[in-house]
Amino acid sequence: MTRALSVRAKIATDVPRTAMVMAAGLGKRMRPLTATRPKPLVEVAGKPLLDHVLDRLRAAGVERAVVNVHYLPDALEAHLRGRTDLDIAISDERAQLLETGGGLVKAAPLIDCDPFFAVNSDNLWVDGPADTLRLLASQWDASKMDALLLLVPHARAGNHGGLGDFHMDPAGRLRRRGKARIAPFVFTGIQIMAKCLLEGAPEGPFSTNILWDRAIAAGRLYGAVHQGLWFDVGSPPAIRATEDALAQV
């Protein structure tokens, strides 16, 4: 079997039919653009960030997207009504912004598959040699994983000014940056999660970091390295930088 055929065979796998799309944040770093619109509707390269994500999900074979809303929710819901290529469900956080972990817990009854994708709406990626989401799904192993995070090497994290998030051992298990000056991998905002990771979670607002720490303690948090381009689109200057980079692809 040729290497190309081997890669195609590897990604011929079941893709989670449902994705949770995190879209409820306040978008403070994106001001003033978010004064009148939610951050997921800010455009990059002529398309709202949310549509970049939904288009990637649909291309990978995802059929249903659960989208949480809080800030300017009516605008988000009106926009999503125009998407007829996906089954869209709204997880309503109008009453209280629940952060990433709390948002996942609230949306859990709407998430009808296990495992499922969870994707932030403020990042933009370009596939490498294969479809990113299909390749990530091909590396999922329920026998040893509670979550599988898509990571990008720190040196290739477009617009990202942080110190990195994780170290990864040869088997793919993750640990935090800890006291190291810098960690070699940055979380892209894209992951596959098992629903069991949400069991016994705190009530109310909390960060997904709490769930990850629990998985790390059990040796069940894993990572996969993104082979294409990735951009953190968190501020107005990052939009121009991302668009300039995309124009060179």
SEZA-284651 format. One record per residue: residue in one letter; z, y, x of N, C-alpha, C in turn. Coordinates in steps of 0.001 Angstrom, whole numbers, plus 524288, in hexadecimal, padded with zeros to 5 digits. Atoms other than C-alpha are relative to their C-alpha. Layout:
REC   tinu     n_w     n_v     n_u    ca_w    ca_v    ca_u     c_w     c_v     c_u
REC      A       Z       Y       X       Z       Y       X       Z       Y       X
...
This chain:
REC   tinu     n_w     n_v     n_u    ca_w    ca_v    ca_u     c_w     c_v     c_u
REC      M   80000   7FB59   80354   80000   80000   80000   80000   804D7   80377
REC      T   80025   7FB3D   7FCE5   7FC7D   80D5C   80569   804D0   8034D   7FEF0
REC      R   7FB7E   7FC8C   800AF   806D2   817CA   8073B   7FF79   80320   7FAFB
REC      A   800CB   7FCEB   804BF   800C6   81FF3   7FC3F   8012D   7FCC5   7FB25
REC      L   7FEF7   80358   80478   80115   81487   7F2DD   805C8   7FECD   7FFA1
REC      S   7FA69   80116   7FFF7   80EFC   81198   7F6F8   80308   8047E   7FD8A
REC      V   7FD65   7FB7D   8024B   81325   81F77   7F37F   7FF23   80029   7FA29
REC      R   80105   7FFE7   8059A   80C62   81EA2   7E652   80319   7FBC9   7FD3D
REC      A   7FCFF   8042C   80272   812E6   811B7   7E37F   805BC   8017F   7FF99
REC      K   7FA80   7FE88   7FFEC   82012   8175A   7E72F   8014E   803BB   7FB9A
REC      I   7FEC2   7FC1B   803FA   81F1D   82287   7DD81   7FE4D   7FE54   7FA8E
REC      A   8014F   80206   8052B   819F1   81A1E   7D268   804FD   7FDD1   7FD9E
REC      T   7FAD5   8018C   801D1   82786   819D3   7CC7D   80140   802E7   7FB03
REC      D   7FE51   7FD60   804BB   82E93   81D8F   7C020   80256   80551   8015C
REC      V   7FDF7   7FABD   7FF66   8311E   82C23   7BF7E   8038D   8011B   7FB5E
REC      P   7FCAE   7FEA2   80474   83CAA   830C0   7B741   7FCEE   80334   7FC06
REC      R   80320   7FD51   803FC   836DD   8351F   7AA52   8023D   80551   7FE93
REC      T   7FD5E   7FB2D   80192   840A6   8403F   7A8D7   80213   802E2   804C3
REC      A   7FDE8   7FCA0   7FBE3   8446C   84BAB   7B176   8037A   80422   7FD90
REC      M   7FCBC   7FB87   8014F   84F79   85568   7B04F   7FE47   8048E   80364
REC      V   801BD   7FB60   7FD28   84A91   862E8   7B419   80428   80438   7FF6B
REC      M   7FBBD   7FC39   80000   85536   86C7C   7B7E7   7FDC7   80587   7FFAF
REC      A   80278   7FAEA   800E2   8514C   879B2   7B23A   803B8   803F0   7FD92
REC      A   7FC46   7FCB8   802D4   85DDD   87FEA   7AD4F   8026F   8044E   8034B
REC      G   7FD56   7FC50   7FC8F   861D2   88822   7B90E   7FED8   805B1   7FEC9
REC      L   8007A   7FA63   80106   8636B   896DF   7B8FB   7FBD9   802A0   8035E
REC      G   80422   7FDCD   7FCB9   85994   89940   7C3E3   80181   80518   80293
REC      K   7FE3C   7FB03   7FDCE   861B9   8A3E0   7CA4E   7FD14   80177   804FB
REC      R   802AE   7FEC6   7FB0C   85ADB   8A2B0   7D781   7FA67   801D2   7FF1D
REC      M   80565   7FE94   8012F   84DCF   8A4E0   7D0B9   7FF9D   8055E   7FD56
REC      R   80045   7FAC0   80240   85185   8B241   7CB43   7FCE6   803A2   8038A
REC      P   8000B   7FE45   80574   84B6B   8BB64   7C73B   7FC3C   7FCF8   7FC75
REC      L   803E0   802C2   8033C   840FF   8B1C3   7C291   8027F   7FD31   7FB6D
REC      T   7FD70   802E6   80433   84AFE   8AA8E   7BA5F   80301   80387   7FC3F
REC      A   7FD7B   7FC73   803BE   84FB5   8B6B0   7B32F   7FDED   7FF24   7FA83
REC      T   80274   80083   80529   8463A   8B3B6   7A829   7FDD6   7FA8C   7FEF0
REC      R   801F3   80552   800D0   842BD   8A55D   7A9EF   8035B   7FC34   8031B
REC      P   7FD04   803E6   7FD06   84980   898F0   7AE1E   7FD13   7FE75   804F1
REC      K   80251   80144   7FAF5   84725   894B1   7BC06   7FBB1   7FBE0   7FF9F
REC      P   8042F   803F2   80042   83F34   8887D   7B83E   7FABF   80222   7FE27
REC      L   804F1   7FDBF   801CF   83501   89184   7B22A   7FDC9   80407   803CF
REC      V   80239   7FCB5   7FBDD   83324   899A8   7BE81   7FB3D   7FD32   8023F
REC      E   804E6   80273   7FE49   82539   8974E   7C330   7FF7E   7FFDF   805EF
REC      V   80182   800AB   7FA89   82123   89231   7D06E   7FA7D   7FDCB   80000
REC      A   80581   801A8   7FFD6   812A0   890E2   7D369   7FDB9   7FF9A   7FA85
REC      G   8025C   7FFA2   8052A   80F5F   894A2   7C572   80227   7FC47   7FBE5
REC      K   7FDE0   803CA   803B3   81804   88A92   7BECA   805F7   8003E   80024
REC      P   7FA49   80009   7FFFF   82650   88A93   7BA67   80228   7FB6A   80324
REC      L   7FD7F   8042C   7FD06   82F5A   882C4   7C321   800DA   7FB2A   7FCAB
REC      L   7FEF8   80470   8036E   832DD   87A37   7B784   7FB20   7FCB8   7FF30
REC      D   804D6   802EE   800D9   824AA   87682   7B558   7FE45   7FD1D   804E7
REC      H   80117   802F1   7FB31   822E6   872E6   7C39F   802EB   7FACC   7FFDF
REC      V   7FCD2   804BB   8002B   82DFC   8691F   7C1CF   7FE13   7FC4B   7FBC5
REC      L   801A4   80363   8044B   82994   86409   7B48D   7FAAD   7FD8A   8010B
REC      D   80522   80233   7FEB6   81B98   8624A   7B951   80089   7FB7D   803DC
REC      R   7FF20   80435   7FC32   8206D   85A24   7C4DD   8025E   7FB36   7FD5F
REC      L   7FD91   8045E   802C5   828EA   851E7   7BC05   7FBFE   7FD12   7FCB7
REC      R   803DF   80286   8035D   81DE7   84F55   7B283   7FC02   7FCFB   8033B
REC      A   803D8   802A3   7FCAC   8145E   84BE6   7BD70   80220   7FAE6   8022F
REC      A   7FDA1   804BC   7FDDB   81E04   841CD   7C285   800DC   7FBCA   7FBE2
REC      G   7FF50   803D4   80429   81EE0   83B28   7B545   804CE   800C4   7FCAB
REC      V   7FB73   7FED1   80346   82B24   84150   7AF9B   7FE1A   8018D   7FA8F
REC      E   8019A   7FF00   80567   82A51   841FE   7A0C0   80392   803CD   7FD26
REC      R   7FC27   7FCDC   802D2   8369E   8495A   79CCB   80305   8036A   803DD
REC      A   7FCFA   7FC66   7FCC9   83D62   8554D   7A273   8046D   80244   7FCBC
REC      V   7FB68   7FD97   80263   84B1E   85966   79EBE   80122   804F2   8031C
REC      V   7FF7F   7FAF0   7FD59   84C85   867D9   7A1EC   804DE   802BC   7FDF7
REC      N   7FB67   7FD28   801D5   8598A   86EE3   7A199   7FEFE   805DD   80018
REC      V   800EC   7FA61   8008E   859EF   87D2A   79D69   8053C   802C3   7FF4C
REC      H   7FB6B   7FCA1   800CD   8640B   88806   79E15   7FE5C   805B8   80013
REC      Y   80172   7FA7C   7FF77   85ED4   89517   7A31B   7FAA4   800EC   7FD88
REC      L   804D7   7FEE0   802E1   85453   89AF7   79A25   7FD8C   7FAF2   7FDEC
REC      P   801DC   8052B   801AB   8530F   88DB1   79379   7FB6C   80031   7FC33
REC      D   80441   7FFBA   803CD   849EE   89235   788B1   7FAB2   80056   802BE
REC      A   804E6   7FF8D   7FD12   83F94   895E3   792AC   7FE63   7FAC0   80240
REC      L   80132   8052E   7FDDB   8408E   8888F   7991B   7FE23   7FC4D   7FBBB
REC      E   8018A   8038C   80436   83FD6   88144   78C43   7FA9F   8015F   7FDE9
REC      A   8052B   7FE6A   801DA   8341A   88941   787C8   7FBCC   7FE2F   803C7
REC      H   803D0   801C9   7FC19   82D1B   8862C   7947C   7FF42   7FA1B   7FFB7
REC      L   80056   805B8   80007   83044   877BE   793A1   7FD3D   7FDF1   7FB2C
REC      R   802DF   801C2   804A6   82AB5   876DC   785E4   7FA29   7FFB7   80106
REC      G   80587   80038   7FE9F   81D81   87909   78C43   7FE81   7FB3F   8032C
REC      R   80119   804BD   7FCF4   81EBD   86C69   79420   7FF70   7FB6B   7FC3E
REC      T   800F8   8046D   80387   81874   861C1   78C0F   7FEFE   7FAEF   802F3
REC      D   8011C   804A4   7FCDE   81657   85844   7975A   804EA   7FCEC   80153
REC      L   7FB08   8028E   7FEF3   824C3   854C4   79850   80369   80047   7FB22
REC      D   7FBF8   7FFD8   803FD   82F78   85147   78ECC   80476   8033F   80239
REC      I   7FC14   7FC6C   7FDF7   838CC   85CB1   790CA   804DC   7FFD6   7FC93
REC      A   7FAFA   7FFAC   802B7   8472F   85C37   78D1A   80338   8044E   80281
REC      I   7FCE0   7FBA7   7FE16   85037   867EA   78E5F   805C3   7FE7D   80006
REC      S   7FA58   80089   7FF9E   85E23   86695   79345   8023A   8058B   7FFED
REC      D   7FE83   7FA9E   80118   86465   872E2   78DE0   8054C   8014C   80273
REC      E   7FB35   7FE30   7FD88   86E6B   8798D   7969C   80104   805BF   7FEC4
REC      R   7FF33   7FA8E   80170   86E4C   8868E   78F7A   805C7   80175   80004
REC      A   7FA76   7FEBF   80091   87CF4   885D1   78D02   802CA   80058   80540
REC      Q   7FD66   80015   7FAE3   8809C   882FB   79B24   7FC5A   7FDCB   8041C
REC      L   80313   801EC   7FB9B   8793B   881A5   7A7E6   8032F   7FBD7   802D1
REC      L   7FD01   80486   7FE42   87D4B   87457   7AD03   7FF20   7FE8B   805B8
REC      E   8015F   8013E   7FA94   87813   874B0   7BB0F   7FCDE   7FAE0   80023
REC      T   803A8   80467   7FF96   87013   86967   7C048   80252   7FAE0   7FE0E
REC      G   7FDA2   804E2   801A3   8798A   85E3B   7BE4B   80148   7FFE9   7FA3C
REC      G   7FEC1   7FFB3   8058C   87E7F   862A1   7B11B   7FB23   7FFEE   7FC9C
REC      G   804EA   80018   802EC   87088   864E0   7ACBC   7FDD5   7FA85   7FF6F
REC      L   801C3   80570   80043   86D04   856D4   7B014   8032B   7FCDD   7FC0B
REC      V   7FCA6   802E5   8039E   878B1   851A2   7A88C   7FEBB   80162   7FA55
REC      K   8013D   7FE60   8055D   87584   859AC   79C6B   7FAC6   7FDCE   7FE37
REC      A   8053F   801D6   8016B   8674C   8556C   79CD7   7FF93   7FA19   7FFC0
REC      A   80059   805B4   7FF8D   86A76   846FE   79EE7   7FE45   7FD44   7FAFD
REC      P   801CE   802AF   804C0   868D0   84323   79073   7FA24   8009B   7FEFB
REC      L   8059F   7FF18   800C1   85AEE   848AC   790F5   7FCAF   7FD26   80408
REC      I   802C5   802A0   7FBBC   8575C   8414B   79D59   7FFA7   7FA35   7FEA2
REC      D   800AD   80529   80261   851A9   83493   7984F   7FE04   7FBDD   803CA
REC      C   80163   8041E   7FC4C   84F39   82D17   7A4DC   803ED   80007   80479
REC      D   7FC3E   800A3   7FBC3   8571E   82836   7B05A   7FD7C   7FC9E   80438
REC      P   7FE99   7FAD2   7FE24   854F1   82C4B   7BB0B   7FC61   8042F   7FDC0
REC      F   80329   7FBA6   801D1   84F36   839BC   7B872   7FF3D   803DB   8047E
REC      F   800B8   7FBB7   7FC50   84992   84500   7C039   8038D   8048F   7FE74
REC      A   7FD74   7FAF6   800DE   851A8   8516E   7C1A4   7FD8A   803D4   803D8
REC      V   80327   7FC73   7FCD2   849E3   85D10   7C69C   80191   805A2   7FEE0
REC      N   7FF14   7FA69   800A1   84D56   86B4E   7C8F3   7FADC   802BE   7FECC
REC      S   804C8   7FD3F   8017F   843CB   8750D   7C347   7FE99   8046E   803AB
REC      D   8010F   7FB95   7FC82   84443   87E97   7CEB6   7FE1C   7FE43   8055A
REC      N   80274   80195   7FB18   83D7F   876B3   7D939   7FA5F   7FE73   7FEF8
REC      L   8058D   80128   80086   82F31   87428   7DBA1   7FE6F   7FC88   80490
REC      W   80181   80391   7FBCE   82953   868F4   7E329   7FA45   7FE80   7FFA0
REC      V   8055A   801E9   7FF8E   81C34   863EB   7E7AB   8004F   7FA67   801F2
REC      D   7FFD3   8057C   7FE7E   819D9   85550   7E89E   7FE01   7FF32   8058A
REC      G   80214   801C6   7FB09   817D0   84EA0   7F59C   7FBA6   7FC17   7FF09
REC      P   8042F   803D5   800A8   80F27   84282   7F6D5   80003   7FD54   7FAB3
REC      A   7FF98   8028C   80519   81410   83D56   7E9AB   80300   80390   7FC4E
REC      D   7FD1C   7FD09   803E4   8199E   842C3   7DD12   805D9   7FFB7   80144
REC      T   7FA90   7FFBC   7FE49   8275A   8473B   7E0A1   803B3   7FD14   7FC62
REC      L   7FC5B   80260   803B5   82E2B   842C1   7D437   7FF2C   7FA20   7FF8D
REC      R   80109   805A3   8001E   82775   83591   7D3DB   80217   7FD59   804EB
REC      L   7FE10   80238   7FB1E   82AD2   8334E   7E212   805F6   7FFB5   7FFF4
REC      L   7FA4C   8001C   8006E   83903   836EB   7DF85   801B7   7FB7D   7FC80
REC      A   7FEA0   8043C   80391   83972   82D77   7D408   7FF59   7FAAA   80290
REC      S   800F7   80508   7FD70   833F9   822A6   7DC9C   8046E   7FE83   803AA
REC      Q   7FBBB   8010B   7FC5B   83FDF   823EF   7E582   80547   7FF49   7FD48
REC      W   7FB28   800AF   802F4   849F0   822D2   7DAB0   801AA   7FA44   80015
REC      D   7FDC5   80544   7FFFB   852D2   816E8   7DBD0   80537   8003C   7FD29
REC      A   7FB53   7FF96   80343   85CB6   815DA   7D0CF   80487   7FCCB   80219
REC      S   7FBCC   80353   7FE09   86453   80B5F   7D80F   80373   802C6   803FB
REC      K   7FCE7   7FD54   7FBFE   868DC   81501   7E25C   80055   805E3   7FF56
REC      M   80032   7FA52   80092   86647   822C0   7DD4E   80232   801C9   7FAC6
REC      D   7FEA9   7FD19   804BB   86CB0   82BCD   7D378   7FCB7   804F1   7FF99
REC      A   80389   7FB85   7FFEC   8640A   83726   7D798   7FCA9   7FFB1   804E7
REC      L   803C1   7FFD9   7FBA9   85811   8389D   7E032   7FDCC   80581   80037
REC      L   80174   7FA88   7FF87   855C4   84677   7E502   7FB1E   80095   8035B
REC      L   8047F   7FEA9   7FCC4   848CE   84BAB   7E9CC   801A8   8045E   803B2
REC      L   7FE6A   7FC51   7FBF2   84B6A   852BF   7F690   7FB42   801D2   80313
REC      V   80414   7FE07   7FC8B   84314   85B19   7FF64   80296   80164   8052E
REC      P   7FDBE   7FE5F   7FAF9   8455F   85CF5   80DFA   80109   805DC   80019
REC      H   7FE78   7FA82   7FFF2   84C4C   869CF   81069   7FBAB   8037B   80221
REC      A   8041C   7FCD6   7FD8F   8411C   86E91   818EA   7FB5B   800E7   7FC67
REC      R   80473   7FF76   80397   83782   86CCA   80DA1   801AF   801F1   7FA98
REC      A   7FE06   7FE21   80506   83FD1   872BC   802C5   7FE56   805AC   7FF47
REC      G   80233   7FACC   800A0   837A4   87E6B   7FEB6   803A7   803C1   7FD36
REC      N   7FCD8   7FBBB   80227   83F4F   88B07   7FC19   805DB   7FEC9   7FFE4
REC      H   7FA88   8018F   80074   84C36   883E0   7FDAE   80322   80222   8049A
REC      G   7FCF0   7FD93   7FBE4   8569E   88B40   80524   80532   7FD64   80110
REC      G   7FB03   802A6   7FF61   861C3   8817D   80462   80052   7FCD8   804FC
REC      L   7FEEE   8030A   7FB48   86784   87887   80EAE   7FEB9   7FA38   7FF67
REC      G   80116   8057B   800FE   862B2   86BD9   808D0   8046B   7FD8A   7FCE7
REC      D   7FC47   8025F   8039E   869B1   862A2   7FF9D   80210   7FAB0   801B0
REC      F   7FE8D   80572   7FF31   869C5   85497   80454   7FE38   7FDE4   80541
REC      H   801AE   80393   7FBEE   86946   84B00   80F79   7FE8F   7FADA   7FD58
REC      M   801B5   804EE   80249   8627F   83E03   80CCE   8001A   7FBC2   80424
REC      D   7FFD7   80444   7FC3A   86514   83104   81378   7FAEB   7FCDB   7FFBC
REC      P   804FB   802E7   7FFF1   85A32   8273F   816C1   7FEC9   7FD17   7FAF3
REC      A   800E7   802B8   804F9   85C20   82057   809A7   7FEDB   803BD   7FB90
REC      G   8010A   7FC26   8040F   85A74   82D07   80225   804D9   8021D   7FD52
REC      R   7FB33   7FDFE   8025F   868BB   82F2C   7FE7E   80126   8057B   80208
REC      L   7FF17   7FA85   7FEBC   86CFE   83D56   7FE4E   805C2   8012A   800DE
REC      R   7FAD6   7FDAB   7FF72   878CF   844C0   80313   7FF42   805E0   80082
REC      R   80031   7FA4D   7FFFD   87BFF   8532E   80278   7FF53   80233   80586
REC      R   80063   7FD51   7FAFD   87970   85D0D   80D2D   8053F   8001E   802C9
REC      G   7FACB   80000   7FDB9   88809   85DC2   80F38   800BF   8047A   803CD
REC      K   7FEE1   7FBF6   7FC2A   88C24   86526   81B59   7FB7B   800FA   803C5
REC      A   80487   7FF31   7FC96   87ED9   86423   821C9   7FDCB   80582   7FF35
REC      R   80235   7FAB9   8005F   87835   8710F   824B5   7FB82   80034   7FC28
REC      I   80483   8003B   80372   86C25   86CE5   81D5A   7FEFC   7FA4C   7FE9D
REC      A   8017C   80548   8019B   867A0   86105   815BC   7FA16   7FFA4   7FFEC
REC      P   805AE   8005E   7FF63   859D0   85BBF   8178B   7FCE9   7FFEE   7FAE9
REC      F   802E4   80082   804E9   85677   85A58   8091B   80217   803B7   7FBD0
REC      V   7FEDC   7FC78   8045A   85601   863AE   7FD81   7FE97   7FD3D   7FAE9
REC      F   80121   8022E   80527   856DF   85F22   7EF68   7FBDF   8034F   7FD53
REC      T   80459   7FD3B   80268   84A64   862AE   7E83B   800DD   80186   7FA51
REC      G   7FF51   7FF1E   80598   8501E   86324   7DA91   7FD7B   7FBCF   7FCB7
REC      I   802A4   80455   802B5   84941   8565B   7D713   80301   7FB03   8012E
REC      Q   7FD14   804D3   7FF23   85091   8499E   7D51B   7FF1E   7FC30   7FB8B
REC      I   7FF99   80402   80404   85168   83CE9   7CDA0   805BD   7FE7E   7FFA8
REC      M   7FA80   8012D   800CD   85EA8   839E1   7C7AF   800A1   7FB7A   7FC32
REC      A   7FE6A   803FB   803C8   864F6   82E54   7C0F0   803DA   8027F   7FC35
REC      K   7FC91   7FD9F   803E4   86BE7   831BF   7B44B   805BB   7FEA3   800EF
REC      C   7FA8D   80173   7FEF7   87807   82A8E   7B8F9   802C6   8041A   80346
REC      L   7FDA2   7FBFA   7FCBC   87A3C   835D6   7C26A   80288   8043D   7FCA7
REC      L   7FDD5   7FC08   8037A   87D5D   83E71   7B6A5   804F4   7FE25   7FD46
REC      E   7FB68   8021F   802A2   88818   83567   7B1B3   804FF   80207   80293
REC      G   7FB10   7FE05   7FDF0   895BD   83AF5   7B314   7FF94   80543   8029B
REC      A   800BC   7FAD7   7FD9D   8905B   84838   7B705   803C4   803F4   7FD94
REC      P   7FC90   7FBF0   80230   898A0   8547B   7B52E   7FDA4   8025D   7FB0C
REC      E   801D6   7FD22   80489   897C5   85C27   7A891   7FED2   805A4   8018C
REC      G   80138   7FA8A   7FF0F   891D3   869AC   7A829   7FC8B   800D5   804BB
REC      P   80375   7FEC0   7FB9B   88AB8   87093   7B341   801D8   7FD7F   80518
REC      F   7FED8   801EC   7FABF   88A1E   869C4   7C06A   7FAE0   7FEF8   802D5
REC      S   8049C   800BB   7FCB7   880AF   867A8   7CBAB   7FEA3   7FA38   80097
REC      T   801C5   8054D   7FED2   87888   85B8F   7CE0B   80260   7FE08   80517
REC      N   7FD85   80198   7FB1B   87F27   85B8E   7DB57   8048A   7FC35   7FF14
REC      I   7FBAF   80387   80139   88AC9   854E0   7D4EF   7FDF6   7FA72   7FF3B
REC      L   80254   80527   800DB   88207   849A0   7D09F   7FE01   7FDBB   80525
REC      W   801FE   801D9   7FAEF   87B95   848D2   7DDFB   80474   7FE2F   80387
REC      D   7FB9F   8018A   7FCA8   888A9   84869   7E4EE   80226   7FAB1   7FE62
REC      R   7FE39   80513   801E5   88CA2   83D0E   7DC57   7FC4F   7FBB2   801D5
REC      A   803D7   803D7   7FE40   88001   83607   7DFBA   80051   7FF2D   805E6
REC      I   7FF6C   80081   7FA50   881C9   838D9   7EE4A   804A9   7FC7D   8013E
REC      A   7FB51   8031C   7FF06   88F83   83308   7EDCA   7FF07   7FA38   7FEFB
REC      A   80144   80570   80143   889C8   826AE   7E7D9   7FB72   7FDE9   80339
REC      G   8047F   80199   7FCE1   87E7F   82644   7F1A5   7FB0F   7FF67   7FCD2
REC      R   80460   800BA   8039F   874BA   827FB   7E68B   7FCC1   80500   7FF3A
REC      L   8036B   7FB6D   8001A   86E8F   8354C   7E93E   7FC02   7FF65   8045B
REC      Y   80440   800F1   7FC50   8614F   833B6   7EFCD   7FC2E   8048C   7FFEE
REC      G   803F4   7FBF9   7FF9C   85662   83C85   7F436   7FAB7   7FDC6   8016E
REC      A   80563   8012E   7FE75   847A8   83C01   7F5C3   7FD9A   80511   801EE
REC      V   80224   7FB52   7FD86   83FDE   84572   7FE26   7FAC1   80174   7FD9C
REC      H   804D5   7FDF7   80243   83568   84DC9   7F7B6   7FBD2   80078   8043A
REC      Q   80438   7FFFA   7FC2A   82841   84C75   7FE8F   7FC5C   804B6   7FF81
REC      G   80365   7FB7F   800C1   821FB   858D6   7F94A   802CC   80524   80109
REC      L   7FDB7   7FACE   7FF72   82555   8673F   7F830   80414   800E4   7FBB9
REC      W   7FBFF   7FEA4   803D9   83147   86CB8   7F156   801B9   80597   800EC
REC      F   7FE7E   7FA83   7FFA7   8357A   87A9F   7EE39   804A8   80114   7FC76
REC      D   7FB9B   7FE03   80308   84267   88051   7E9CD   7FE55   80553   7FDE3
REC      V   801DE   7FB1B   80259   83DFE   88AD4   7E035   80498   80272   7FD11
REC      G   7FB35   7FE16   80254   84AED   89191   7DDE2   80079   805DC   7FFAA
REC      S   7FF9C   7FA4D   7FFDB   84819   89FFF   7DFF8   7FA84   8024F   7FFCE
REC      P   80537   7FD9F   80028   83CE5   8A9B5   7DE25   7FCFC   7FFA1   80520
REC      P   8030A   8008C   7FB26   83935   8A9C5   7ECB2   7FDED   7FA7A   800D7
REC      A   801B9   80563   7FF51   8382B   89AF7   7EC3D   7FB00   7FEDA   7FCF1
REC      I   804C1   800DE   80310   82D79   89BF0   7E208   7FB33   80128   8034F
REC      R   80484   7FE88   7FCC6   82415   8A31F   7EB0C   7FF59   7FC36   8048E
REC      A   80053   8039C   7FB9A   82764   89A47   7F672   7FDD8   7FABC   7FE4F
REC      T   801F3   804FF   80209   824EA   88E37   7EE23   7FA36   80068   7FEB7
REC      E   80580   7FF5A   80171   8181B   8936E   7E8E7   7FC88   8004E   804DE
REC      D   80308   7FFB0   7FB2D   8136B   896B6   7F6A3   7FF5E   7FA9B   80274
REC      A   80040   80544   7FDC9   816C4   888F5   7FB2F   7FC64   7FC7C   7FCD1
REC      L   80359   80338   80354   8101A   882A5   7EF85   7FA3F   8015F   800B6
REC      A   80576   7FE67   7FF31   803CB   88A7E   7F235   7FDA4   7FD7A   804CA
REC      Q   801EE   80289   7FB3B   802CB   88376   7FF4A   7FF50   7FA20   7FF60
REC      V   80051   805B4   800DB   80394   875C7   7F95E   7FA7D   7FE6D   7FE9B
